[in-house]
Each structure stands twice: as structure tokens, then as C-alpha cells.
Amino acid sequence: MIAQTIQLALTPVFMLVAIGNILNLLSTRLARIVDRARALQEKHQTTTGPEHDVVVQEIRLVDRRIRLGTSAIRLLVISGVFVGATVVLLFLEETAQLSLQLAAAGTFTLALGMLMTGLVLFLLETQISAAALRIPRDLLELEREI
């Protein structure tokens, strides 16, 4: 019976590994965004006029990206906690002969929901980043002519 419970718990454990990998990616990305924010803060103090306005606009964009990234990380961490709770519930059900299937299904469903929401936030952050780096068409056409 314990072997069967361990087999049943493998799916949530694989999900934990995936969440860990995504968290690693997000934290690395967030660190780079924070570095950019610090550079912009320094630039903010030394610029004036239109250049200052561009810096302010980029600071706002970076702030939004930081909020999305930290929210995604928060959701993924909570998702990992719920995955861990699912595994604990599965083992408690087996070892204590309790009926915890509904609770385990609930924690796993919550974990999946938070994981998916965190991934959507990550997608939004990457779309904002990509949109900010769009190269104007006239510049692309100029490069083709050369």
C-alpha cells in the first residue's frame, strides 16, 4: 500500500520540480529587471527634458514588470506549498487510514490554479518586455537597404 501511495505522490513531486525550475527562471529574470531599475534610477537624477521623460516612462514599465514578476513568484511558491500539502495528505490518508482524497484533490487543484495564474503573469511580463523592445519598421527597412 505504501508503494502505491509513493507512486501516486510522484505526479505532485514532478510538479514541484517544474515549479522549482520556473522559480529559478523567474528569479533570474527579476534580478535583471531590478538591475535595470537601479540603472534607471541613477539616470533619472542626471537627465532633463525629453530624455528624462523617456527614463520616467521606462521606470514605470520596469515597475510594472517587477510587480508582475514578484506576483508570479509568490503564486508559484504558494503553489509549491499546496503541492507539498497534497503529498502529505496522500501519505496521511494511507498511514492513518483517513479519508482525505477530497482534501488532497482540493490542494492539488489549488496548486494547479496558482501555477497557471503564475504562468499567465509571467507571460504578461514577457509580453511587456518584448513590446518595449520593438524595433521601428523604418529602422528595419533602413538596415535592409544597406
Secondary structure as UniProt FT lines:
FT   HELIX           2..46
FT   HELIX           49..95
FT   TURN            96..97
FT   HELIX           101..132
FT   HELIX           137..145
//
